[in-house]
Amino acid sequence: MAVGEDRGGYELSTVSDAAAADYRLGIDLGLAGRPGAAAAFDRALAQDPDFALARAARARMLLMAMDYAGARAAI
């Protein structure tokens, strides 16, 4: 797996290696039902505010937590 790819081998829309790593961590934590996914997505976005996939994943985490206003604001 290259640095700019997700676990499935698809290219990520960021040029930041750190943002990509935090995005993958957020996905892993979210799928495992473990805490820390939202914080990982926040770190990814702090390193690359234009990282659309991390933004969408963060909004999805909020949606799953039934924070509809937060999810809408996150997009």
Predicted model as a PDB file, atoms N, CA, C, CB and O in Angstrom, pLDDT in the B-factor column:
MODEL        1                                                                  
ATOM      1  N   MET A   1       0.844  -1.168   0.000  1.00 52.00           N  
ATOM      2  CA  MET A   1       0.000   0.000   0.000  1.00 52.00           C  
ATOM      3  C   MET A   1       0.891   1.233   0.000  1.00 52.00           C  
ATOM      4  CB  MET A   1      -0.961  -0.003   1.213  1.00 52.00           C  
ATOM      5  O   MET A   1       1.771   1.378   0.849  1.00 52.00           O  
ATOM      6  N   ALA A   2       0.656   2.110  -0.950  1.00 53.00           N  
ATOM      7  CA  ALA A   2       1.397   3.367  -1.004  1.00 53.00           C  
ATOM      8  C   ALA A   2       0.861   4.332   0.045  1.00 53.00           C  
ATOM      9  CB  ALA A   2       1.308   3.995  -2.409  1.00 53.00           C  
ATOM     10  O   ALA A   2      -0.249   4.160   0.547  1.00 53.00           O  
ATOM     11  N   VAL A   3       1.641   5.330   0.368  1.00 65.00           N  
ATOM     12  CA  VAL A   3       1.264   6.283   1.405  1.00 65.00           C  
ATOM     13  C   VAL A   3      -0.035   6.991   1.057  1.00 65.00           C  
ATOM     14  CB  VAL A   3       2.374   7.303   1.617  1.00 65.00           C  
ATOM     15  O   VAL A   3      -0.856   7.217   1.946  1.00 65.00           O  
ATOM     16  N   GLY A   4      -0.249   7.348  -0.197  1.00 80.00           N  
ATOM     17  CA  GLY A   4      -1.434   8.078  -0.623  1.00 80.00           C  
ATOM     18  C   GLY A   4      -2.596   7.200  -1.015  1.00 80.00           C  
ATOM     19  O   GLY A   4      -3.437   7.607  -1.816  1.00 80.00           O  
ATOM     20  N   GLU A   5      -2.661   5.984  -0.459  1.00 84.00           N  
ATOM     21  CA  GLU A   5      -3.752   5.062  -0.792  1.00 84.00           C  
ATOM     22  C   GLU A   5      -4.497   4.651   0.474  1.00 84.00           C  
ATOM     23  CB  GLU A   5      -3.209   3.812  -1.526  1.00 84.00           C  
ATOM     24  O   GLU A   5      -3.951   4.670   1.578  1.00 84.00           O  
ATOM     25  N   ASP A   6      -5.766   4.277   0.278  1.00 85.00           N  
ATOM     26  CA  ASP A   6      -6.516   3.725   1.403  1.00 85.00           C  
ATOM     27  C   ASP A   6      -6.216   2.234   1.504  1.00 85.00           C  
ATOM     28  CB  ASP A   6      -8.049   3.977   1.240  1.00 85.00           C  
ATOM     29  O   ASP A   6      -5.397   1.717   0.745  1.00 85.00           O  
ATOM     30  N   ARG A   7      -6.865   1.544   2.426  1.00 84.00           N  
ATOM     31  CA  ARG A   7      -6.586   0.117   2.626  1.00 84.00           C  
ATOM     32  C   ARG A   7      -6.951  -0.730   1.406  1.00 84.00           C  
ATOM     33  CB  ARG A   7      -7.342  -0.392   3.840  1.00 84.00           C  
ATOM     34  O   ARG A   7      -6.421  -1.826   1.221  1.00 84.00           O  
ATOM     35  N   GLY A   8      -7.852  -0.216   0.583  1.00 86.00           N  
ATOM     36  CA  GLY A   8      -8.248  -0.948  -0.622  1.00 86.00           C  
ATOM     37  C   GLY A   8      -7.377  -0.665  -1.823  1.00 86.00           C  
ATOM     38  O   GLY A   8      -7.589  -1.234  -2.893  1.00 86.00           O  
ATOM     39  N   GLY A   9      -6.384   0.220  -1.658  1.00 87.00           N  
ATOM     40  CA  GLY A   9      -5.480   0.542  -2.750  1.00 87.00           C  
ATOM     41  C   GLY A   9      -5.942   1.700  -3.610  1.00 87.00           C  
ATOM     42  O   GLY A   9      -5.344   1.976  -4.650  1.00 87.00           O  
ATOM     43  N   TYR A  10      -7.004   2.386  -3.189  1.00 87.00           N  
ATOM     44  CA  TYR A  10      -7.488   3.533  -3.947  1.00 87.00           C  
ATOM     45  C   TYR A  10      -6.747   4.795  -3.532  1.00 87.00           C  
ATOM     46  CB  TYR A  10      -9.000   3.712  -3.752  1.00 87.00           C  
ATOM     47  O   TYR A  10      -6.446   4.993  -2.355  1.00 87.00           O  
ATOM     48  N   GLU A  11      -6.458   5.645  -4.512  1.00 89.00           N  
ATOM     49  CA  GLU A  11      -5.707   6.868  -4.250  1.00 89.00           C  
ATOM     50  C   GLU A  11      -6.514   7.825  -3.372  1.00 89.00           C  
ATOM     51  CB  GLU A  11      -5.324   7.554  -5.569  1.00 89.00           C  
ATOM     52  O   GLU A  11      -7.716   8.001  -3.572  1.00 89.00           O  
ATOM     53  N   LEU A  12      -5.847   8.432  -2.408  1.00 91.00           N  
ATOM     54  CA  LEU A  12      -6.476   9.409  -1.535  1.00 91.00           C  
ATOM     55  C   LEU A  12      -6.256  10.816  -2.092  1.00 91.00           C  
ATOM     56  CB  LEU A  12      -5.920   9.295  -0.097  1.00 91.00           C  
ATOM     57  O   LEU A  12      -5.255  11.085  -2.756  1.00 91.00           O  
ATOM     58  N   SER A  13      -7.197  11.695  -1.812  1.00 88.00           N  
ATOM     59  CA  SER A  13      -7.162  13.061  -2.353  1.00 88.00           C  
ATOM     60  C   SER A  13      -6.404  14.024  -1.450  1.00 88.00           C  
ATOM     61  CB  SER A  13      -8.575  13.574  -2.565  1.00 88.00           C  
ATOM     62  O   SER A  13      -6.873  15.128  -1.176  1.00 88.00           O  
ATOM     63  N   THR A  14      -5.232  13.601  -0.991  1.00 92.00           N  
ATOM     64  CA  THR A  14      -4.386  14.483  -0.184  1.00 92.00           C  
ATOM     65  C   THR A  14      -2.940  14.308  -0.603  1.00 92.00           C  
ATOM     66  CB  THR A  14      -4.554  14.192   1.330  1.00 92.00           C  
ATOM     67  O   THR A  14      -2.537  13.244  -1.073  1.00 92.00           O  
ATOM     68  N   VAL A  15      -2.178  15.355  -0.428  1.00 89.00           N  
ATOM     69  CA  VAL A  15      -0.744  15.269  -0.702  1.00 89.00           C  
ATOM     70  C   VAL A  15       0.037  15.116   0.597  1.00 89.00           C  
ATOM     71  CB  VAL A  15      -0.263  16.512  -1.471  1.00 89.00           C  
ATOM     72  O   VAL A  15       1.260  14.976   0.579  1.00 89.00           O  
ATOM     73  N   SER A  16      -0.674  15.143   1.728  1.00 93.00           N  
ATOM     74  CA  SER A  16      -0.036  15.045   3.037  1.00 93.00           C  
ATOM     75  C   SER A  16       0.022  13.594   3.502  1.00 93.00           C  
ATOM     76  CB  SER A  16      -0.785  15.903   4.066  1.00 93.00           C  
ATOM     77  O   SER A  16      -1.011  12.947   3.674  1.00 93.00           O  
ATOM     78  N   ASP A  17       1.221  13.095   3.702  1.00 93.00           N  
ATOM     79  CA  ASP A  17       1.385  11.731   4.204  1.00 93.00           C  
ATOM     80  C   ASP A  17       0.769  11.579   5.594  1.00 93.00           C  
ATOM     81  CB  ASP A  17       2.873  11.351   4.242  1.00 93.00           C  
ATOM     82  O   ASP A  17       0.150  10.559   5.898  1.00 93.00           O  
ATOM     83  N   ALA A  18       0.942  12.602   6.435  1.00 95.00           N  
ATOM     84  CA  ALA A  18       0.400  12.542   7.797  1.00 95.00           C  
ATOM     85  C   ALA A  18      -1.128  12.540   7.771  1.00 95.00           C  
ATOM     86  CB  ALA A  18       0.916  13.731   8.638  1.00 95.00           C  
ATOM     87  O   ALA A  18      -1.757  11.811   8.539  1.00 95.00           O  
ATOM     88  N   ALA A  19      -1.732  13.348   6.898  1.00 96.00           N  
ATOM     89  CA  ALA A  19      -3.196  13.374   6.784  1.00 96.00           C  
ATOM     90  C   ALA A  19      -3.713  12.019   6.312  1.00 96.00           C  
ATOM     91  CB  ALA A  19      -3.650  14.488   5.812  1.00 96.00           C  
ATOM     92  O   ALA A  19      -4.735  11.539   6.803  1.00 96.00           O  
ATOM     93  N   ALA A  20      -3.017  11.407   5.367  1.00 95.00           N  
ATOM     94  CA  ALA A  20      -3.426  10.093   4.873  1.00 95.00           C  
ATOM     95  C   ALA A  20      -3.349   9.052   5.988  1.00 95.00           C  
ATOM     96  CB  ALA A  20      -2.548   9.666   3.683  1.00 95.00           C  
ATOM     97  O   ALA A  20      -4.242   8.214   6.121  1.00 95.00           O  
ATOM     98  N   ALA A  21      -2.278   9.105   6.791  1.00 95.00           N  
ATOM     99  CA  ALA A  21      -2.118   8.145   7.891  1.00 95.00           C  
ATOM    100  C   ALA A  21      -3.218   8.328   8.931  1.00 95.00           C  
ATOM    101  CB  ALA A  21      -0.735   8.303   8.553  1.00 95.00           C  
ATOM    102  O   ALA A  21      -3.770   7.347   9.429  1.00 95.00           O  
ATOM    103  N   ASP A  22      -3.540   9.581   9.262  1.00 97.00           N  
ATOM    104  CA  ASP A  22      -4.608   9.827  10.237  1.00 97.00           C  
ATOM    105  C   ASP A  22      -5.969   9.419   9.682  1.00 97.00           C  
ATOM    106  CB  ASP A  22      -4.631  11.306  10.642  1.00 97.00           C  
ATOM    107  O   ASP A  22      -6.812   8.919  10.427  1.00 97.00           O  
ATOM    108  N   TYR A  23      -6.194   9.622   8.404  1.00 96.00           N  
ATOM    109  CA  TYR A  23      -7.447   9.176   7.787  1.00 96.00           C  
ATOM    110  C   TYR A  23      -7.583   7.655   7.903  1.00 96.00           C  
ATOM    111  CB  TYR A  23      -7.509   9.611   6.299  1.00 96.00           C  
ATOM    112  O   TYR A  23      -8.627   7.147   8.311  1.00 96.00           O  
ATOM    113  N   ARG A  24      -6.521   6.939   7.541  1.00 96.00           N  
ATOM    114  CA  ARG A  24      -6.577   5.471   7.627  1.00 96.00           C  
ATOM    115  C   ARG A  24      -6.808   5.015   9.064  1.00 96.00           C  
ATOM    116  CB  ARG A  24      -5.278   4.848   7.082  1.00 96.00           C  
ATOM    117  O   ARG A  24      -7.568   4.077   9.307  1.00 96.00           O  
ATOM    118  N   LEU A  25      -6.152   5.680  10.019  1.00 96.00           N  
ATOM    119  CA  LEU A  25      -6.356   5.348  11.427  1.00 96.00           C  
ATOM    120  C   LEU A  25      -7.816   5.584  11.815  1.00 96.00           C  
ATOM    121  CB  LEU A  25      -5.413   6.183  12.328  1.00 96.00           C  
ATOM    122  O   LEU A  25      -8.421   4.748  12.487  1.00 96.00           O  
ATOM    123  N   GLY A  26      -8.381   6.708  11.399  1.00 96.00           N  
ATOM    124  CA  GLY A  26      -9.782   7.003  11.695  1.00 96.00           C  
ATOM    125  C   GLY A  26     -10.720   5.946  11.142  1.00 96.00           C  
ATOM    126  O   GLY A  26     -11.663   5.530  11.815  1.00 96.00           O  
ATOM    127  N   ILE A  27     -10.466   5.518   9.929  1.00 96.00           N  
ATOM    128  CA  ILE A  27     -11.291   4.459   9.323  1.00 96.00           C  
ATOM    129  C   ILE A  27     -11.145   3.168  10.124  1.00 96.00           C  
ATOM    130  CB  ILE A  27     -10.887   4.222   7.837  1.00 96.00           C  
ATOM    131  O   ILE A  27     -12.144   2.521  10.438  1.00 96.00           O  
ATOM    132  N   ASP A  28      -9.932   2.794  10.453  1.00 96.00           N  
ATOM    133  CA  ASP A  28      -9.696   1.565  11.212  1.00 96.00           C  
ATOM    134  C   ASP A  28     -10.399   1.608  12.570  1.00 96.00           C  
ATOM    135  CB  ASP A  28      -8.189   1.341  11.408  1.00 96.00           C  
ATOM    136  O   ASP A  28     -11.058   0.646  12.966  1.00 96.00           O  
ATOM    137  N   LEU A  29     -10.255   2.729  13.275  1.00 96.00           N  
ATOM    138  CA  LEU A  29     -10.890   2.852  14.586  1.00 96.00           C  
ATOM    139  C   LEU A  29     -12.414   2.850  14.468  1.00 96.00           C  
ATOM    140  CB  LEU A  29     -10.421   4.131  15.284  1.00 96.00           C  
ATOM    141  O   LEU A  29     -13.103   2.223  15.272  1.00 96.00           O  
ATOM    142  N   GLY A  30     -12.925   3.540  13.481  1.00 93.00           N  
ATOM    143  CA  GLY A  30     -14.367   3.586  13.289  1.00 93.00           C  
ATOM    144  C   GLY A  30     -14.950   2.218  12.962  1.00 93.00           C  
ATOM    145  O   GLY A  30     -15.985   1.836  13.506  1.00 93.00           O  
ATOM    146  N   LEU A  31     -14.300   1.490  12.089  1.00 93.00           N  
ATOM    147  CA  LEU A  31     -14.786   0.152  11.732  1.00 93.00           C  
ATOM    148  C   LEU A  31     -14.703  -0.820  12.899  1.00 93.00           C  
ATOM    149  CB  LEU A  31     -13.994  -0.395  10.558  1.00 93.00           C  
ATOM    150  O   LEU A  31     -15.512  -1.742  13.008  1.00 93.00           O  
ATOM    151  N   ALA A  32     -13.722  -0.610  13.771  1.00 94.00           N  
ATOM    152  CA  ALA A  32     -13.560  -1.476  14.939  1.00 94.00           C  
ATOM    153  C   ALA A  32     -14.460  -1.041  16.101  1.00 94.00           C  
ATOM    154  CB  ALA A  32     -12.098  -1.480  15.389  1.00 94.00           C  
ATOM    155  O   ALA A  32     -14.540  -1.733  17.116  1.00 94.00           O  
ATOM    156  N   GLY A  33     -15.135   0.097  15.953  1.00 90.00           N  
ATOM    157  CA  GLY A  33     -15.995   0.583  17.019  1.00 90.00           C  
ATOM    158  C   GLY A  33     -15.209   1.084  18.218  1.00 90.00           C  
ATOM    159  O   GLY A  33     -15.706   1.066  19.345  1.00 90.00           O  
ATOM    160  N   ARG A  34     -13.993   1.528  17.979  1.00 93.00           N  
ATOM    161  CA  ARG A  34     -13.131   2.009  19.064  1.00 93.00           C  
ATOM    162  C   ARG A  34     -13.118   3.529  19.077  1.00 93.00           C  
ATOM    163  CB  ARG A  34     -11.692   1.460  18.912  1.00 93.00           C  
ATOM    164  O   ARG A  34     -13.326   4.155  18.038  1.00 93.00           O  
ATOM    165  N   PRO A  35     -12.881   4.126  20.220  1.00 93.00           N  
ATOM    166  CA  PRO A  35     -12.832   5.589  20.291  1.00 93.00           C  
ATOM    167  C   PRO A  35     -11.610   6.141  19.573  1.00 93.00           C  
ATOM    168  CB  PRO A  35     -12.830   6.052  21.745  1.00 93.00           C  
ATOM    169  O   PRO A  35     -10.610   5.448  19.386  1.00 93.00           O  
ATOM    170  N   GLY A  36     -11.715   7.392  19.178  1.00 95.00           N  
ATOM    171  CA  GLY A  36     -10.576   8.065  18.581  1.00 95.00           C  
ATOM    172  C   GLY A  36     -10.703   8.336  17.097  1.00 95.00           C  
ATOM    173  O   GLY A  36      -9.872   9.044  16.529  1.00 95.00           O  
ATOM    174  N   ALA A  37     -11.723   7.790  16.458  1.00 94.00           N  
ATOM    175  CA  ALA A  37     -11.864   7.988  15.016  1.00 94.00           C  
ATOM    176  C   ALA A  37     -12.075   9.455  14.669  1.00 94.00           C  
ATOM    177  CB  ALA A  37     -13.024   7.159  14.481  1.00 94.00           C  
ATOM    178  O   ALA A  37     -11.431   9.976  13.758  1.00 94.00           O  
ATOM    179  N   ALA A  38     -12.964  10.119  15.382  1.00 91.00           N  
ATOM    180  CA  ALA A  38     -13.246  11.530  15.089  1.00 91.00           C  
ATOM    181  C   ALA A  38     -11.995  12.379  15.281  1.00 91.00           C  
ATOM    182  CB  ALA A  38     -14.386  12.054  15.987  1.00 91.00           C  
ATOM    183  O   ALA A  38     -11.729  13.278  14.483  1.00 91.00           O  
ATOM    184  N   ALA A  39     -11.235  12.107  16.317  1.00 95.00           N  
ATOM    185  CA  ALA A  39     -10.005  12.859  16.563  1.00 95.00           C  
ATOM    186  C   ALA A  39      -8.987  12.625  15.443  1.00 95.00           C  
ATOM    187  CB  ALA A  39      -9.399  12.465  17.923  1.00 95.00           C  
ATOM    188  O   ALA A  39      -8.274  13.548  15.049  1.00 95.00           O  
ATOM    189  N   ALA A  40      -8.920  11.410  14.938  1.00 97.00           N  
ATOM    190  CA  ALA A  40      -8.001  11.109  13.830  1.00 97.00           C  
ATOM    191  C   ALA A  40      -8.409  11.882  12.577  1.00 97.00           C  
ATOM    192  CB  ALA A  40      -7.977   9.586  13.535  1.00 97.00           C  
ATOM    193  O   ALA A  40      -7.552  12.418  11.874  1.00 97.00           O  
ATOM    194  N   PHE A  41      -9.711  11.942  12.295  1.00 96.00           N  
ATOM    195  CA  PHE A  41     -10.177  12.715  11.146  1.00 96.00           C  
ATOM    196  C   PHE A  41      -9.901  14.201  11.347  1.00 96.00           C  
ATOM    197  CB  PHE A  41     -11.676  12.482  10.911  1.00 96.00           C  
ATOM    198  O   PHE A  41      -9.541  14.899  10.399  1.00 96.00           O  
ATOM    199  N   ASP A  42     -10.067  14.690  12.576  1.00 96.00           N  
ATOM    200  CA  ASP A  42      -9.760  16.091  12.875  1.00 96.00           C  
ATOM    201  C   ASP A  42      -8.289  16.395  12.615  1.00 96.00           C  
ATOM    202  CB  ASP A  42     -10.115  16.420  14.331  1.00 96.00           C  
ATOM    203  O   ASP A  42      -7.956  17.443  12.062  1.00 96.00           O  
ATOM    204  N   ARG A  43      -7.412  15.480  13.015  1.00 98.00           N  
ATOM    205  CA  ARG A  43      -5.982  15.685  12.758  1.00 98.00           C  
ATOM    206  C   ARG A  43      -5.693  15.684  11.259  1.00 98.00           C  
ATOM    207  CB  ARG A  43      -5.146  14.595  13.459  1.00 98.00           C  
ATOM    208  O   ARG A  43      -4.905  16.494  10.773  1.00 98.00           O  
ATOM    209  N   ALA A  44      -6.331  14.776  10.536  1.00 97.00           N  
ATOM    210  CA  ALA A  44      -6.144  14.729   9.081  1.00 97.00           C  
ATOM    211  C   ALA A  44      -6.565  16.052   8.449  1.00 97.00           C  
ATOM    212  CB  ALA A  44      -6.948  13.562   8.463  1.00 97.00           C  
ATOM    213  O   ALA A  44      -5.881  16.575   7.570  1.00 97.00           O  
ATOM    214  N   LEU A  45      -7.690  16.583   8.901  1.00 97.00           N  
ATOM    215  CA  LEU A  45      -8.179  17.847   8.346  1.00 97.00           C  
ATOM    216  C   LEU A  45      -7.322  19.031   8.777  1.00 97.00           C  
ATOM    217  CB  LEU A  45      -9.621  18.080   8.768  1.00 97.00           C  
ATOM    218  O   LEU A  45      -7.197  20.004   8.033  1.00 97.00           O  
ATOM    219  N   ALA A  46      -6.738  18.963   9.948  1.00 97.00           N  
ATOM    220  CA  ALA A  46      -5.844  20.034  10.381  1.00 97.00           C  
ATOM    221  C   ALA A  46      -4.598  20.082   9.492  1.00 97.00           C  
ATOM    222  CB  ALA A  46      -5.443  19.839  11.859  1.00 97.00           C  
ATOM    223  O   ALA A  46      -4.046  21.154   9.244  1.00 97.00           O  
ATOM    224  N   GLN A  47      -4.164  18.925   9.022  1.00 97.00           N  
ATOM    225  CA  GLN A  47      -2.974  18.858   8.174  1.00 97.00           C  
ATOM    226  C   GLN A  47      -3.284  19.141   6.719  1.00 97.00           C  
ATOM    227  CB  GLN A  47      -2.328  17.505   8.296  1.00 97.00           C  
ATOM    228  O   GLN A  47      -2.412  19.585   5.971  1.00 97.00           O  
ATOM    229  N   ASP A  48      -4.536  18.882   6.305  1.00 96.00           N  
ATOM    230  CA  ASP A  48      -4.963  19.169   4.935  1.00 96.00           C  
ATOM    231  C   ASP A  48      -6.454  19.509   4.949  1.00 96.00           C  
ATOM    232  CB  ASP A  48      -4.672  17.953   3.986  1.00 96.00           C  
ATOM    233  O   ASP A  48      -7.291  18.617   4.811  1.00 96.00           O  
ATOM    234  N   PRO A  49      -6.793  20.784   5.112  1.00 95.00           N  
ATOM    235  CA  PRO A  49      -8.194  21.193   5.195  1.00 95.00           C  
ATOM    236  C   PRO A  49      -9.011  20.877   3.938  1.00 95.00           C  
ATOM    237  CB  PRO A  49      -8.263  22.662   5.468  1.00 95.00           C  
ATOM    238  O   PRO A  49     -10.241  20.860   3.986  1.00 95.00           O  
ATOM    239  N   ASP A  50      -8.332  20.629   2.822  1.00 94.00           N  
ATOM    240  CA  ASP A  50      -9.024  20.314   1.570  1.00 94.00           C  
ATOM    241  C   ASP A  50      -9.187  18.818   1.328  1.00 94.00           C  
ATOM    242  CB  ASP A  50      -8.282  20.923   0.417  1.00 94.00           C  
ATOM    243  O   ASP A  50      -9.614  18.415   0.246  1.00 94.00           O  
ATOM    244  N   PHE A  51      -8.858  17.999   2.304  1.00 95.00           N  
ATOM    245  CA  PHE A  51      -8.942  16.536   2.184  1.00 95.00           C  
ATOM    246  C   PHE A  51     -10.423  16.125   2.284  1.00 95.00           C  
ATOM    247  CB  PHE A  51      -8.073  15.817   3.305  1.00 95.00           C  
ATOM    248  O   PHE A  51     -10.943  15.880   3.373  1.00 95.00           O  
ATOM    249  N   ALA A  52     -11.075  16.060   1.136  1.00 93.00           N  
ATOM    250  CA  ALA A  52     -12.525  15.858   1.081  1.00 93.00           C  
ATOM    251  C   ALA A  52     -12.964  14.534   1.700  1.00 93.00           C  
ATOM    252  CB  ALA A  52     -12.997  15.922  -0.351  1.00 93.00           C  
ATOM    253  O   ALA A  52     -14.001  14.484   2.361  1.00 93.00           O  
ATOM    254  N   LEU A  53     -12.215  13.486   1.505  1.00 94.00           N  
ATOM    255  CA  LEU A  53     -12.618  12.185   2.022  1.00 94.00           C  
ATOM    256  C   LEU A  53     -12.577  12.162   3.546  1.00 94.00           C  
ATOM    257  CB  LEU A  53     -11.721  11.087   1.455  1.00 94.00           C  
ATOM    258  O   LEU A  53     -13.439  11.549   4.176  1.00 94.00           O  
ATOM    259  N   ALA A  54     -11.597  12.815   4.140  1.00 95.00           N  
ATOM    260  CA  ALA A  54     -11.539  12.911   5.604  1.00 95.00           C  
ATOM    261  C   ALA A  54     -12.704  13.740   6.125  1.00 95.00           C  
ATOM    262  CB  ALA A  54     -10.197  13.528   6.061  1.00 95.00           C  
ATOM    263  O   ALA A  54     -13.268  13.428   7.173  1.00 95.00           O  
ATOM    264  N   ARG A  55     -13.067  14.793   5.401  1.00 95.00           N  
ATOM    265  CA  ARG A  55     -14.200  15.627   5.797  1.00 95.00           C  
ATOM    266  C   ARG A  55     -15.496  14.823   5.748  1.00 95.00           C  
ATOM    267  CB  ARG A  55     -14.304  16.869   4.887  1.00 95.00           C  
ATOM    268  O   ARG A  55     -16.319  14.911   6.658  1.00 95.00           O  
ATOM    269  N   ALA A  56     -15.676  14.047   4.696  1.00 95.00           N  
ATOM    270  CA  ALA A  56     -16.882  13.220   4.570  1.00 95.00           C  
ATOM    271  C   ALA A  56     -16.919  12.129   5.639  1.00 95.00           C  
ATOM    272  CB  ALA A  56     -16.951  12.585   3.171  1.00 95.00           C  
ATOM    273  O   ALA A  56     -17.981  11.838   6.189  1.00 95.00           O  
ATOM    274  N   ALA A  57     -15.779  11.533   5.934  1.00 95.00           N  
ATOM    275  CA  ALA A  57     -15.724  10.487   6.963  1.00 95.00           C  
ATOM    276  C   ALA A  57     -16.045  11.066   8.337  1.00 95.00           C  
ATOM    277  CB  ALA A  57     -14.334   9.817   6.982  1.00 95.00           C  
ATOM    278  O   ALA A  57     -16.733  10.430   9.136  1.00 95.00           O  
ATOM    279  N   ARG A  58     -15.545  12.279   8.612  1.00 94.00           N  
ATOM    280  CA  ARG A  58     -15.838  12.942   9.883  1.00 94.00           C  
ATOM    281  C   ARG A  58     -17.335  13.214  10.005  1.00 94.00           C  
ATOM    282  CB  ARG A  58     -15.041  14.261  10.008  1.00 94.00           C  
ATOM    283  O   ARG A  58     -17.934  12.985  11.056  1.00 94.00           O  
ATOM    284  N   ALA A  59     -17.930  13.701   8.925  1.00 95.00           N  
ATOM    285  CA  ALA A  59     -19.374  13.967   8.925  1.00 95.00           C  
ATOM    286  C   ALA A  59     -20.160  12.671   9.114  1.00 95.00           C  
ATOM    287  CB  ALA A  59     -19.798  14.659   7.611  1.00 95.00           C  
ATOM    288  O   ALA A  59     -21.176  12.661   9.809  1.00 95.00           O  
ATOM    289  N   ARG A  60     -19.704  11.595   8.512  1.00 93.00           N  
ATOM    290  CA  ARG A  60     -20.393  10.308   8.667  1.00 93.00           C  
ATOM    291  C   ARG A  60     -20.329   9.821  10.109  1.00 93.00           C  
ATOM    292  CB  ARG A  60     -19.782   9.256   7.733  1.00 93.00           C  
ATOM    293  O   ARG A  60     -21.306   9.278  10.625  1.00 93.00           O  
ATOM    294  N   MET A  61     -19.189  10.013  10.758  1.00 90.00           N  
ATOM    295  CA  MET A  61     -19.074   9.616  12.165  1.00 90.00           C  
ATOM    296  C   MET A  61     -20.081  10.394  13.020  1.00 90.00           C  
ATOM    297  CB  MET A  61     -17.630   9.853  12.683  1.00 90.00           C  
ATOM    298  O   MET A  61     -20.715   9.829  13.911  1.00 90.00           O  
ATOM    299  N   LEU A  62     -20.219  11.681  12.742  1.00 90.00           N  
ATOM    300  CA  LEU A  62     -21.191  12.495  13.471  1.00 90.00           C  
ATOM    301  C   LEU A  62     -22.618  12.050  13.173  1.00 90.00           C  
ATOM    302  CB  LEU A  62     -21.020  13.973  13.117  1.00 90.00           C  
ATOM    303  O   LEU A  62     -23.466  12.021  14.065  1.00 90.00           O  
ATOM    304  N   LEU A  63     -22.873  11.708  11.932  1.00 92.00           N  
ATOM    305  CA  LEU A  63     -24.202  11.225  11.545  1.00 92.00           C  
ATOM    306  C   LEU A  63     -24.535   9.925  12.266  1.00 92.00           C  
ATOM    307  CB  LEU A  63     -24.281  11.020  10.023  1.00 92.00           C  
ATOM    308  O   LEU A  63     -25.661   9.748  12.730  1.00 92.00           O  
ATOM    309  N   MET A  64     -23.581   9.024  12.364  1.00 88.00           N  
ATOM    310  CA  MET A  64     -23.804   7.763  13.061  1.00 88.00           C  
ATOM    311  C   MET A  64     -24.055   7.986  14.552  1.00 88.00           C  
ATOM    312  CB  MET A  64     -22.610   6.834  12.864  1.00 88.00           C  
ATOM    313  O   MET A  64     -24.727   7.184  15.199  1.00 88.00           O  
ATOM    314  N   ALA A  65     -23.511   9.078  15.093  1.00 88.00           N  
ATOM    315  CA  ALA A  65     -23.729   9.418  16.496  1.00 88.00           C  
ATOM    316  C   ALA A  65     -25.016  10.237  16.661  1.00 88.00           C  
ATOM    317  CB  ALA A  65     -22.521  10.200  17.052  1.00 88.00           C  
ATOM    318  O   ALA A  65     -25.307  10.729  17.751  1.00 88.00           O  
ATOM    319  N   MET A  66     -25.771  10.376  15.591  1.00 94.00           N  
ATOM    320  CA  MET A  66     -27.034  11.122  15.537  1.00 94.00           C  
ATOM    321  C   MET A  66     -26.854  12.601  15.860  1.00 94.00           C  
ATOM    322  CB  MET A  66     -28.034  10.513  16.499  1.00 94.00           C  
ATOM    323  O   MET A  66     -27.758  13.247  16.390  1.00 94.00           O  
ATOM    324  N   ASP A  67     -25.683  13.125  15.535  1.00 91.00           N  
ATOM    325  CA  ASP A  67     -25.424  14.555  15.650  1.00 91.00           C  
ATOM    326  C   ASP A  67     -25.639  15.146  14.256  1.00 91.00           C  
ATOM    327  CB  ASP A  67     -23.960  14.853  16.202  1.00 91.00           C  
ATOM    328  O   ASP A  67     -24.685  15.435  13.533  1.00 91.00           O  
ATOM    329  N   TYR A  68     -26.917  15.319  13.898  1.00 93.00           N  
ATOM    330  CA  TYR A  68     -27.260  15.732  12.545  1.00 93.00           C  
ATOM    331  C   TYR A  68     -26.772  17.145  12.220  1.00 93.00           C  
ATOM    332  CB  TYR A  68     -28.755  15.654  12.352  1.00 93.00           C  
ATOM    333  O   TYR A  68     -26.286  17.400  11.118  1.00 93.00           O  
ATOM    334  N   ALA A  69     -26.902  18.057  13.181  1.00 94.00           N  
ATOM    335  CA  ALA A  69     -26.420  19.421  12.952  1.00 94.00           C  
ATOM    336  C   ALA A  69     -24.905  19.438  12.803  1.00 94.00           C  
ATOM    337  CB  ALA A  69     -26.850  20.348  14.102  1.00 94.00           C  
ATOM    338  O   ALA A  69     -24.376  20.145  11.945  1.00 94.00           O  
ATOM    339  N   GLY A  70     -24.200  18.666  13.629  1.00 91.00           N  
ATOM    340  CA  GLY A  70     -22.755  18.590  13.529  1.00 91.00           C  
ATOM    341  C   GLY A  70     -22.309  17.990  12.206  1.00 91.00           C  
ATOM    342  O   GLY A  70     -21.341  18.452  11.602  1.00 91.00           O  
ATOM    343  N   ALA A  71     -23.011  16.965  11.762  1.00 91.00           N  
ATOM    344  CA  ALA A  71     -22.676  16.331  10.487  1.00 91.00           C  
ATOM    345  C   ALA A  71     -22.864  17.295   9.326  1.00 91.00           C  
ATOM    346  CB  ALA A  71     -23.528  15.083  10.273  1.00 91.00           C  
ATOM    347  O   ALA A  71     -22.042  17.363   8.412  1.00 91.00           O  
ATOM    348  N   ARG A  72     -23.953  18.029   9.380  1.00 93.00           N  
ATOM    349  CA  ARG A  72     -24.206  19.009   8.308  1.00 93.00           C  
ATOM    350  C   ARG A  72     -23.139  20.090   8.325  1.00 93.00           C  
ATOM    351  CB  ARG A  72     -25.611  19.646   8.460  1.00 93.00           C  
ATOM    352  O   ARG A  72     -22.657  20.492   7.265  1.00 93.00           O  
ATOM    353  N   ALA A  73     -22.761  20.568   9.499  1.00 91.00           N  
ATOM    354  CA  ALA A  73     -21.743  21.610   9.607  1.00 91.00           C  
ATOM    355  C   ALA A  73     -20.368  21.102   9.175  1.00 91.00           C  
ATOM    356  CB  ALA A  73     -21.677  22.133  11.038  1.00 91.00           C  
ATOM    357  O   ALA A  73     -19.552  21.870   8.665  1.00 91.00           O  
ATOM    358  N   ALA A  74     -20.114  19.807   9.380  1.00 87.00           N  
ATOM    359  CA  ALA A  74     -18.799  19.242   9.044  1.00 87.00           C  
ATOM    360  C   ALA A  74     -18.547  19.187   7.544  1.00 87.00           C  
ATOM    361  CB  ALA A  74     -18.671  17.851   9.623  1.00 87.00           C  
ATOM    362  O   ALA A  74     -17.399  19.177   7.101  1.00 87.00           O  
ATOM    363  N   ILE A  75     -19.608  19.151   6.775  1.00 86.00           N  
ATOM    364  CA  ILE A  75     -19.461  19.107   5.316  1.00 86.00           C  
ATOM    365  C   ILE A  75     -19.225  20.497   4.817  1.00 86.00           C  
ATOM    366  CB  ILE A  75     -20.701  18.489   4.633  1.00 86.00           C  
ATOM    367  O   ILE A  75     -19.072  20.704   3.613  1.00 86.00           O  
TER     368      ILE A  75                                                      
ENDMDL                                                                          
END                                                                             
